[in-house]
Amino acid sequence: MKIIFHEYQLNYRGTSAAIFDYARYNQTLLNNESIILYNRTNPNNFSSAIDHFKANFNVIGYESTEDLEKIVSHEKADVFYAIKSGEKDGIEVSNCKTCIHTVFKNYEPHGDVYAYVSEWLSEVMTQGKSPYVPHIVNLPEHSGDLRKELNIPKDAIVFGRHGGADTFDIGFVTQTIAKLARKRKDLYFIFLGTNPFVKKSFFRPYNNIIFLPPNINVEYKVKFINTCDAYIHARRRGETFGLAIGEFSIKNKPIITWSESEEKSHLNILGDKAILYKTKDELYSLLQNFIPNPHCNWDCYSDLFSPKRVMDKFNKVFMEH
């Protein structure tokens, strides 16, 4: 069976990482053929991500939605899969089975299969009546970290975060980090692919707040995670799944997150292992008094979101439905 996987853009964000894993395990576990289709004119494309996909799959770029059915016909595809917001946006075809994988709080059924990206989202939008297929959470083993490279002492406590550039967006969190970083030089905050939120100067160098550019390399991501003692999450809207959270969790890192977000899939999955804050004062106290506990089992994702378990569900919902 030949499956076309459509993504609006190929970059370092969660949906691109998710579609890479679906396409990879579609081949290795389900024994199907995977083709990647993306809009080459999208300004959010990331050149190294495109190269990463091309090294592993047949990748096709298009410019207009009018090209989609032509590509399906030319490739003789059996299934057209699209991961997207869930709105009727013209990303669908009529000349083969179409599967829509919805990542936001929308309900505009179209295609042959319309599924959500988490159990929480299905429950919120359709009282659990719509199917869901979660993301795969899987990273390679690697013992290295970035402490030496970033000049972080071995005994420093490190809070880290990777994700969308503009989705670390709770104001009092960035203010608290800046305040605490000035007071506690033994605390480090490292951010991968996150817009800087402090202005560094001679008088306030903020040497213990480090911003790193996006990096598509999976080994580098694991080394980044290994550098950290905990993940600090501050996305105001929350998560309909939360892939970055899952990646830290499977590496046994505790997740520090805001309790009041509207989208709560990550909170449902983490359960009582989530380390929650509600206010600025609560966060300050939490970070100030944090003691790493690597011997505790913080992993909430490995069993539920392994490649085999997710692809079994992917096959049942999208291929067999």
C-alpha positions, 0 to 999 in steps of 0.5 A: 500500500502506498501512502502520501503523508501531507504536511503544510511545512517541513520544520522542527515543530511537533507535527513535522516530527510526528509525520516523520515517525508515522511515515518511518514506521508505516514502512518498517512496521506496517510494510507500506510505502511512504511519500512525503508531500509538502507545500514548497512555498510555505515560509515556515519550511526549514531547509535542514528539515527538508534535507532530513526528510529527503534522506529518508523518503521520497519527498514531493513539493507542490505549490497549489492545492490544485496539484494534489490530485495530480500527484496522487494519480501520478504516484498511484497512491492508495491513501492521502493522509493530512495532519492539520488543524481540522478545518476544511481548508482544501487539503483533501483529494477525491481520487483516493482514500483521504484521512484527516488527522486533527491537532486543534479544537476544530470539528469540521469532518471531511475526508473518509476518516476524521480523527483527533491527535489525542484521547483528550481532544476527542473527548472534548470535541465529540465526547469520545465518539471520534477516533484518535491516533496519538503521536509516537514518542520515541527517541534513541538512547544517548549518554552524552549531554551539552554541559561542557559545550555550554559551560554549565557546571556538573552540579548546576540545576538545569531547567530546559525547554524545546518547542515552537519559537513563540509558544513559551508565552506566559509572561509571568514565567519569563519574568520569574526566570529572569529574576531567579537567574539573577539571584541564583547563578547555580540555576541554568535555563536553556531553551532550544528553538525559543524566542529570547525573552531577556536582553543581555548586557554588560550589567546583566549578562544572564550567562545562565539563560541560554538560547540555542537555535532550532536543531533537527538532529535527533541525537542533539535533541537527546543530548539537550534533554540529557543536559536538563534536570526538568522540563519547564513548560509555559504555553498559555493555551496548553497542549492537545498532545504535547510531543516535546513534553513526551520526549522529556518524559520518556527520558525520565525528566519531570515536567513543570507546567502551568495548571490553568491552560485550556488545552489539557491533554498533557495534564491528563497524561502526566496525572499526578506526576506533573509538577504544577504551578498556578501563580508567579509566586508558586513558580518562583518557590518551585524553581527556587526549591527544586531538587533533582530526583532522577531515581523517581519514575517520571516517565508517563509516555513510553508505554502508551506511545511506543511506535508499535502501539501507536502504529497499531492504532494508526493502522486500525483507524486510518488504514482499516476503517 
